[in-house]
Amino acid sequence: MIFKPCLFTFCLFISGSFLAQKGWKNKLWYDRPAAQWVEALPVGNGRLAAMVYGDPNKEKLQLNESTFWSGGPSRNDNPDGPKFLDSIRYYLFNGNYKRAQILADKSLTAKTLHGSAYQNIGELTLEFNISNDVKNYYRELDIEKAITTTTFSANGINFKREVFASIPDNVIVIKLSSDKKNALSFFAGFNSELKKNSKAIDFNTLQMDGLSSTLDGVQGQVKFNAIAKILNKGGKTEVSQKGISVSNANEVMILISIATNFTDYKTLNTDEVLKSKKYISEAEPKSFNTLFKNHLNAYQNYFKRVYFDLGTSEAAKNPTDIRIKNFATTYDPELIALYYQFGRYLLISSSQPSGQPANLQGIWNNSNKPAWDSKYTININTEMNYWPAEKTGLPEMHEPLIQMVKDLSESGRETAKTMYNSRGWVVHHNTDIWRISGVVDFANAGMWPMGGAWLSQHLWDKYLYSGDLNYLRSVYPVLKSAAQFYEDFLIEDPTHHWLVVSPSMSPENIPQGHQGSALAAGNTMDNQLMFDLFTKTRKAAQLLNLDADQIPVWNSIISKLPPMQIGRYGQLQEWMEDVDDPKDNHRHVSHLYGLFPSNQINPFTTPELTDAARTVLIHRGDVSTGWSMGWKVNLWAKLLDGNHANKLIKDQLTLVEKDGWGSKGGTYPNLFDAHPPFQIDGNFGCTSGITEMLLQTQNGFIDILPALPDEWKNGKISGLKTYGGFEVSIVWENNKAKEVIVKSTLGGNCRLRTPNEMQLTGNAKLKRAEGKNPNLFFDTPEIKTPLISKEAKLNPVEIKNEFIYDFPTEAGKIYTLKIK
């Protein structure tokens, strides 16, 4: 096939309906079809997903449904834990790390089940008989409208294909059209590795059903039913054994519905056929225009809450893959804005209320044996998926994760009792749709009993943004139960008499001198998580006037947690011992959790720890796997170093042209994050990091443009959310804040830090902030003084300005600040 890309900025396709504008803001576009999965374009409605390839002769939609996983309801607790736990702890405290690891592999790691795999439903293919002389080829994903469009001409006819996944109508919609009558002829068929049957059930309907895979001895029990309803205007249809042929149609709409027998993580009793047919029967009477209008209203209700503009350049005229390839050497600010909004697009499309949370690949997966099973890796990756949710105006997208934490608090209760003879609930470094909570893989990766502690931070964080006490009351039992587990599990270390987590590890790193074992006690990240869990659970109890008798218990535990330590190289120690290697460039920087997403470390109140965290980042280096670089954008932003954060964005936006495995991350042609292979957390992490460069809210005040790179000279962003129910919009020129608009939804004191002097419009006056912020949503933690090695050489932390203002706000009112 010969592809002849248009030479002009705008490709004109004769009639108004076939006018396709190349690129433009919030569009990914290409001048050729996808040759591989990481070039295809994603659509999704939180439950259904498709990857659209855009081949003129053989259009392919690779399909997913969020509840289609291998296996079935299952558990993976190892009942031998209580018999060996004391021995493992003894070996760890006495330096026999290898023996502790061997024993943990035997007695704590799951005996068989190591988690189920997210599965691929299969493909719908549309085979055309189009001339090879294809001209004016163009395909795009418009993330402002959440629709893919492919246009091209052949034999003097202009063709157009549109695909979207509707949230309100629960179907994937395809529209095929052309500018001549009787021009659409094709063969439609389903296919899947896991199908049991695929057939036409009438002249307009294809149906495929199948069963999920068996994995780790757990029989595949998830049944799916997929339906494609072909609604043609003009022409005729003909049924064959493999599918349906459409001949000489003027226009065709295809509705795709998929359902499974999944009811909840414990139950598989839904009638998948009735459910799938119901979605079709409800959507079928509606026109394409009605379906699209419904879709657009629902989607844009989320997407349009945030607007972001860094300006544009000539580079924006190129196809998206070329822009990524050239990004490091060209000026293309619009690509940063596109990548930012693409992260929001992916979250809206893969995480909808009442559905499943976004997994390691969001919702898009073309394999029945995906990397890491495309599970929920909860030692960083799942949490990173949701870093953008609240602050970029997508709190509804956070709900599936909150529900999963509630589920895990149920399944993890049995794990705590079975494996550790403890109260409360626990989950380790991985889970799946069945909410398994035991140790998966092997001790060096999975013996991390901190998943519940980290996930619980999302419960509290969501409250800080909304101020909703009814919501906090609904999740408080989960927080309290998570804390209960560690009340029982924490143990006194024999050297310092601190309370520590043991056994555990610092994901997924192995310290020097540990005989190849990752297992350790009192790891820095664990201590940080314990501090956050107990202080935030205590605060929730106080706000709700509950469990006053527990406050002294939690206070005592907090007082006995280890302080953070700065080692001989001036680094924040990763472990209780000073064993960090300055040449270690491991992708995980777990001990920097205290810097971000937590706020135990910040330049304003903990300068020594801030410098020690910076030293860790310098030792680890910038280039890493994609998700790791996404995390580092956030970390450098919290260090107030916008230029370094911007350098990480450039590293992240390095083109990885081929799908597959590798150690150096970047971005695929379709803007998916390359671990490699694909992991969606890098996309979400970078969207979060860009937000942190422009607005921070964790350090006791709202920080305006705290880490603005020199290159981002002019720009605007609107609709960002902060703690305390504030909504903030910013316009800046020449690297100075020109206008800041603050909308208050809860009222209360607004404390702002700005890069330059500003003043309120109207009669209200700003006053210089003094003392502690009276707005309790902006409380900052009071941590222990760090222990600093005598060999450590620390650098002063420089803060450019101190323009910090207070002004009172009333709920529902808007306040505007202008440059002074």
N, C-alpha and C positions, 0 to 999 in steps of 0.2 A: 504494500500500500504506500502511496506517495502522499506525504503531508507537506503542504505549502503554506506556512504561516503567513498571516496577513502582514504587510509592511507598515501599516499605519497604526496609529495609536487607537483608532476606533475601527472595528470591523463592521461593515454595514451589510446586513443580510436582507436586503430588498424591502420587505414589508415591515411595518412597525413592530409586529410581534416577533420578528426575527432580527431586530436590531440588538446586537450584543456589544456592550462597551467593554473593552479590554481592561481588566483590572478594576481600579477605583478603590476607594477606601473600604476596608473590611471585606476584601475579596481575595481568595487564592485563585490564581488562574494559570493555565498551561496551554501550550500550542501543540500538544500531542496526547494521545490516550495514555492511561496508566499501563505500564508493562509489568509492574509488580505491585504487591499489596501496599507497600509503603509509598506508592504514588497515587493510589486510589483515594477518593475523597469520602470522608465519614459523615453520615447523617445518623441521628438517633433521637428517640423521644423518652429516654430514661429506661425503657423496657425493651424496645425493638431497636435494632441498629443495622445499618448496611454500609458497605464500602462500595462505592460506585466507580467503575473503571473507565467508562466513556469510550469504548471501542466502537467505531461506526458499524463494523460488520458483526461483531459479537459483543453486545453489551452484557456485562456481568454485574450482578449485585450479590456480594458475599454477605450472608445474613447471620445475625445473632439475636438471641433472646436472653434477657438477664438472668433468668432462673434455670437455664439449661446447663446443668453441671453433671459431672460423672457421679457414680455411686448413688447414695441416698442417705437418709437420716442415719447418723453414725456418731460414735465417740472414739477417742483415742487416748484415754487416760491409762497410764501405767500403774497398776495397783501395787507394784513392788516398792514404790517410793518411800513410804514410811519406814520400811525395814532398813533402808540404806542411807537415809538422809543425814543422820548424825555422822556416819562414817565419811560421807562425802565432805561434810563441813570440817571434820577433823583433818582430813588430808589437805584441804585447801589452807587451813590455818597453819599447817605445819609444812607447807611448801611442796607437797607431793601432788602437783597439779595434774600430772599425767594419770596417776592412779585415780584421782577424783573424776577425771574425764571418762576413763574406762568404766568406772562404776556408774556414773550418770548415764552413759550410753546404755548400760544394761538395765538400770532400775528406774530411770526417769523418762528416757526417750520412748516414744510410742513403739509398741512391739510390731505393729503392722501398718496401720493406717497413718499416712503422712499427709493427709489432706486430699480433697477431690480437685478435679480440674475443670475449669470453665471450658465449655464446649462450643463447637462451630455447628450451627444448624445446617449450613450448606449454601447452595447458590441457586439463584434464579438467573437463567441465561436467555437472552433474546437474540436469535441468529437471523441476520438480515442478508439479503443478496444485493449488496450495494457495490457499485463500480469501484474499482481500486483507485480511480482518479478522484480522490477526496481533496477538496480545496477548502481554504478558509476555516480550517479546523480550530475550535476553541472550546475549552471547558473551564468551569469555574465552580467554586463553592462560595456562596455569598453568606457570610456568617452573621450579617445583620438581618437576613431573612431566613436563614437556615434552609437553603435550597441549593442543590447542584443543578447546573445547566450545561448541556453539551450542544454545540451548534456546528454545522458543517454543510457544505454543498457537494452534490454529486449528480452528474447527468442533468445539470441545469436545475436541480431541485434543491431547495434549502430545507434542511432538517433541524429539528429542535427536540431535545429530551430534557425533561425536568423531573427531579426526584426530591421528595422531602419526607420526613418522618413526623407524623402529627401527634402532638401530645394529647389534645382533646379527643381526637377521633381514633386514636390507638391503632393506626395502620400506617404502613409506608405507601406513599402515593407516587406513581410514575405517570407522566403524561408524555406521549409521543405525538408529534405534529409535524406538518410540512406545509409549504406554501403552494402545493398543487394537490388536487383531488386524486384519490385512489393511489397514492404514492407509498403507503405503508404496508409492507408485507414482511412477515417474520415468523419464526417458529419459537415458541416459548416452552421451556421445560425446567423442572426442578431437578436438583441432584444433591446428594449428600453421602458421605462415608457412613453415616449412621442411620440411613433411611431403612425402613422396613418395606414401605410401599410408596410409589410415586405414580400418579395417574391423573387423567382427566376424568372428573366425575360428571361433567356435562360439557356442552359446547363452549362454555365460557369460563370454566372453573378448573384449575389445577389444584391437586391436593397431595401433600407429602406428609407421612408420619414416620416417626423413628424413635429410637431409644438411646439413652446416653451410655457412655462407655463404662466398663468395669475397671476399677483401679484399686490397687493395693488390697485385692480380695473382696472389695465391696461391690456387689452386683449393681450394674447400671439400672436405675429404677425411674429415671425421669423420662417421661414420654412427651414428645412434642407433636403438634399438628400445625402444618403450614398450609395456607391457602393463598392462591393468586387468582383474583377475579379480573377477567379481561372484559372491559366494556368498550366496544368499538363503535364508532360512528361511520357508517358505510362499510362496504366490503363484506366479507364472510369469514366464518371460522370453520375449521375442520379438525376433528379429533383423530389422533393416532395413538399407538401404544405408549409412545414416549412423551407426548405432550399435545399442544394445541398450535395449529397453524392459523395465522391471520393473513388474509389476502385482500389487497387493494382497498384498505381502509383510508378514510380521510383523517381521522384522529382516533387515538386509543388512550384510554386511561386504565391502568392496572393497579388494583388494590392488593397489598400483601398484608396478611394477618398471620400471626404466629402465637400459639399459646402452649403452655405445658401443664402437667398435672400437679405442679408445685402449689401448695397452699401456704405453708410456712416451714421453718427449718426443721420441724418435727413431723410434718404431715405432707403426704402426697395423695390427696383424694379429690382434686379438682378435675372435672371433665374437660380435658384439653380441646376436644373436638367441638363441644358446645360453645366453649369460650371463644375459640378462634372464629367459628361461624357467626357468633353474636357480633363481634367487631365488624365483620364484613357486611352483615345484613343492616347494621346501623349506618355504615358509611356509604353503602352502595347507592341509596337514593339521592345523595348529595352530588352536586356538580363539582368539577375540579376547582372552580373559582370559590365556591362555598368552603370546600375542604381547605383550600389554601388560606382563605381569610380567617377561618377558625384557627389554623395552625399559626399564622402570623401574629394574631392577637395574643395567643397564649405565650408564644416564644418571646415576642418583643416586650411583653410585660416584664420579663426578666432582663433581657439583653440590653434594652435601652436605658436601664437605670444608670449606667456608667458610660460617659463619653471621654475619649482620650485622643489627644492630637499633639503630635510633636512636629508637625509640618511635613513637607514632602520634598522630593527631589526627582531628578531625571531617572534615577534608578527604579522608581516605582512603575515605570513603563514596561519593565521586563517581566517575563513569566516568573512565578514565585520561586521555582527551583533555581533559576539563574540569580535571583536576588539573594537567596541564601548562600549560593556559591561565591558571590562577589561581596558579601556583606562586610567582611573584615577589611576590604580595601576600598570600599565606596561609602559615600554618605547616603544612608537610606533610613532616615528616622521613621518613615511610615511603616517599615517592616517591624520595628519594635512595637509600635502601636497595634499592628495586625497580630503579631505573635501574642501580645498581651490579651487582646480580645478573643483570640482563638482559644486561649486557656479557659476563658469564661464560657465560650461557645461549647467547649468539650464538657464542662461541668454541667451546664444546663442539659446537654444532650445525653449525659450518661448517669445522672443522679436526680431523679424526680421524687417528690413526696410519695410515700407509701410503697416505694420500690426498693430495689437493692442498692447498696452504695457502690460507687465506682471502684472497680477492682484494679489489679495491677496494669490492665490495659483499658481501663475505663469500662467499656462495654463492647469494644471491637476486637475480635479475635478470629483468625482464620485457621486455627489448628485445634485438633482434639487432644494434642499433647503440647500445650503452649509452654513457653519458658516459665519456670517456677509455678507451673500450673495456672498462671494468671490468678493466683489466690489473693488474699488480703495479707500482705506482709506488714505487720503492725509494729516493727521496730523502727520505722520511719516512713515507709512508702505510702501506706494508707492514710496516715495523718497528713502527710504532705499534700495528698489529693484535695484535702479540705482546707488548707491554709487560705485559699482565696475566698472561701464561701461567704463569710460574714462581712469582711472588709470591702469586697467588691460588689456588695448589694445582692447577694444570692443566698440569704438565710434559709430559704425553702430547700435549696439543694443540700444543705447540711443535714436535713432531717433523716435521710436514710442511714447515715452514719450514726446519728444519735440512737436510732432504733436498733441498729446492730449492737451498739454498746449495751443497750437494755437486754437484748437477747443473750449476749455473752455473759451478762451478770447472772443469768439463769443457768446456762450450760456450764459456766466457769465455777459455779458454786459446788457442783459435784466433783469437778477437777480438784478444787482446793481441799475438799474432804478426802477424796480417794488418794491423792498423791502426796498430800502434806499434813493430813489430819488438822486442817485449819478451817476456821470460819471464813465467811466472806466468799469472794470469787477471785479467780485468777485466770489469766490467759497468757500464752507465751508469745513467740515471735510470728506466729502464723495462724490464720483461721480461714474458713471457707463458708460457703452458703449454709452448711450444716452446723456452723458455729462450734466447730471443734475447738478445744482449748488446752489440749495436751502439748507435749513437746514433739515437734516434727523434725524430720531430716536426721540430725545427729546433734550431739551435745554442743559441739563447737559452733553451731549456728543457732540451734533451737533452745538451748538451756538458758533462757532469758525470761524470768517470770514477771516481766514488767509491762506486758502489753496492756493489761487493765489499767495500770497507773497512768500510762501515756494517753490512752483513749479517753480516760476520765477527764483529762484536761479540756477536751472539747465540750463536755457537758457544762463546765463552769464558764468557759470562754464564751459560749453562746449566750449565757446569762449576762455577761458584761456588756454585750452589744445591745441587748434588748431591754434589760432591766425588768424582765417579766418574772415576778415572784411565783406566779402559778406554775410557770415552766420549771423554775428552780425547785419548787416543791415536788414536781413530778420526777425529777432526776436525782433528788437528794438521796433516796434509798440506795441508788446505785453507787453514788459517791461514798456513802457511809459503809456499804458492804465491801467496796474496794479497799477502803482504809482498814476495815476489820481484818482482812486477810493479812495485811502487813503487820498489824498489831500482834498477830500470832507468829508470823514468819520471820520477822526481824530477829537477829541474834547479836549478842554482844561479842565484838572481836576481842581476843585475849590481849592484844598489845595496847590499844588505845582506849578500850572499853567503850567504843562507839557502837551504836546500833547499826547493823549493816545487813544488806541483802546477801544471802549465801545459800546455795550456789547461784551464780549468775555469770554475766560476761558483759563486755563492752562491745555491742554489735559492730561488726562481725569480725573483730580484730583480735589478734593474738599478741600478747605482750612479750617482750624479751624475757628470757629466763624462765618461761613457763612450760618448758619441755614440749612445745608444740600444742599446748592446751590453751584454749581461750577462757576456760573457767577461772573465776576469781571471786573475791568477796569485796564488798564496799566500793564498787566502781563508781566513778564520779557521776556518770549519768544516772545511775540508780539513786544516788544520794540526792541529786537535784530533783528527780521525779518524786522521791519520798517527801522532800520538803514541800513541793507544790501540792501534792495530793493531800497531805495532812493540813497545811495552812488553808487551802481552799475549801476543804470539807469543813474545817472549823468555822470559817467565815460563813459558809452556807448555813450551818446549824445556828449560828448567831443571828443571821438575817431572818431565819424562819422561826426563831425562838424554840428550837428543838434540842434535845439531848444535852442539856446543860451539864449533866454528870460526865459526859464524854470529853468535855473541853480540857479538864486537867490531865486526862490520859493522853490526849493528842499533844498538849503542851509539853508533857514530859518526854514523849517520843521525839518531838521536834528539837528539844534541847540536847538530845543525845545523838543526833545525826552528825556524821562527819562534816567538818568544814571543807570547802574547796581548798586545793593545795596548788601552789605554784612551784614547779620543779627547778632543777639546776640549770636548765637551758632558758629559764624565763617563761616556760610554757605552762599552760593549765594542764595539770596532770590528768591523764585519762584513767589511771588506776590509783589504788590507795598507796602503792609504792611508786617511787620516782624512777620508772623504767621506760619512759617514752624514748623513742628513737627519732632524732631530727630528720632522718632520711626516710621515715615511714610516710608513704604517700597514699595510705589506705583511703578508699572512697568514703567510708563512714567517718564522720567527725562527731561521734555520739556525745562526747563530753561538752560540746558546744551547744547542746540543748539549752543550757543555762543562759546562753546569749540569745538564741532564737530556736524554737518559738517561745521559750520562757523569757522572763525579764529579770532573772536573778543577777545577771551581769549587764551593766550598761555604762557608757562613758561618764555619766553624770554623778553616779553614787559609788561605783566600784572601779576606779581607774586602774588599779593594779590588775584586777581580774580581766578588765577590758584589754589591756596590753598583753596579758598572758594568752588570751583567746586569739588575738591578732597573730601572736607568734606561732600558735598552732596552725593557723591558716597558711602562714608563709611556709612552714615546714611541709605541710601536706601538698602545697602547690595548687594551681588553678585547674589544669586540664585533668579531667577524670571522666567517669561515666556521666551520662546526661543528667540523671536525677541529682547526683552529687553536686554538679555545677549549679543546678537550680537552687539547691540548699545554700550554696556558698554566696549566691547573689543576695539572699536574705541576710546572711551573716555579715558580709561586707557593708551592706546597708545599715545594719545595726551598729557597725563600727563607724558610721558616718562618713564612709569613704565611697562616694558615688562613682568616682573614676574607676576604682578597682571593681566595683559591682558592675559597671558598664563593660569592663574588660571581660568579666565572666559571661555577660550576655553575648558578647561577640564570640567567645569560645563555644557557648551553647549553640549559637546560630552558625555553626560550621556544617557544611553539607556532608551528610553521610549518604552516599548514592545507592548503596546496595543493602538490602535486608540481610540480617545474619548476626553472628556473634562477633564481639570485639571488646577491647578494653578501653577504647577512646570514644567518648560520647560525642553527641552533636545533635543534628536535626535532619530528619528525612525530607525528601522532596515535598511531601504533603504536610509538613510542619509538625509531624509527630516527633516526640522526643526519642532519640536513639540512646539506649543504655550503652551500646546496642546488645540485644535486639530491642524492639519497641517496649518502653514503659511510659505510661502516661504521667507519672508523678513529676517528671522533669518539666512537662508543660505547665502543670499546676504550680510547681515550685517557682518557676520563673515569673509567672503572673503575680504570685504573691510577692516575690522579690522586687519587682518593678513598683508595686504598690508601696512597699517599705521604703523605697528610695524617695518617694514623693510624699508619703504621709506615714507617720508612726504614732502609736497611741499607748505604748506599754510603759513608758518611763515617768509616769505621773502627770503627763500633759499631752496635748495634741501637737505633734511636731510637724511643721509645714516645711516641705522640701528639705528634709534632713540630710539626704545623700544625693543631691542633684548633681549629675555629671557636668563637667564643663561643656561637653558637646551638646547637651540638651538645653541650649540657650533660651529658647522660647517654647512655650507649650501651654496646654490647658488640660485639666482633668476635672470631671464633675461626678458627683454621686457616690464618693467613697464614704464608708461608714467607720465610726470609731466607737470605743467604749463609751458608755454613758448615753447612747442614743443620739449622737451627733452625726449629721451628714455634712460633708465638707466638699467644696469645689474650689479649685485653685487656678488662677491665671498667672503666668510668670513671663517676664521679658528681661533679657540680658542677665539671666540667672538670678533675678530678684523677684520676689512675690509682688505682683502688681495688684491683685485682688483676691481676697479669700472670702468665700460666702459660707456661713455656718448656719445650718438649720438644726434647731433643738427640738427633739421629740419628747424628752423627759424633763427638760428644765435643768436647773442647777448651774454651778459655776463652770465656766468654760475657761480653761487655762491653755493658752497657745504659745508655742515657741515659733518665731518666724526668722527667716534669714536676714531680714532688714526691718527697719522701723516701719510701723504701720499705725493707722488710726481708724476708729470706728466712724462710719458715716452717721449722720443724724446728731442727736443731742447726747447720746451715750458716750462715755469716756472709757478708755482702757486704763487700767492701773498696773503698774509693775507688780508681778507676782512675788509674794513673800510667804515663806514657811511652807507647810504641807498643804497640798491641794484639798480644800474642804469637800470636793466632790469625791465620794467614797469609791466610785467606779474606777478611779485612777490611783488607788492605793498601790504603793510599791513595796516589795518584800523587804523585810529586815533580816538579812542573812548574817551568818557568823563571819567574823574576821578571818580571812584566808590565812593559811599557814604558808609561809614563803621560805624557800630554800635560801641558805646563806650564800649559795653560789649564783643565785639568780640575779640577772642584770635587767632591770625594768626601765622602760622608756616612759616619759610623761605623755599623757593623753591630752591632745590639744582640741579644744572646742572653739569654733570660729567666732561665735557670738553668744550673747545672753539676752536676746530680746524675748522675754517671757512675760506674757500679759494675762491678767484675769479680767473677766467681765461676767456679770450675772445673766442668765438666760431664762426665758419662760417657754414652757412647752408649746410647740406649734409656731414659734416665731423664728424669723430669719434675720441674721445679722451679717452686715457687709463691712469688711475691712479693706481699706485702700492704702497704697504705698504713701508714706509720709513725705 
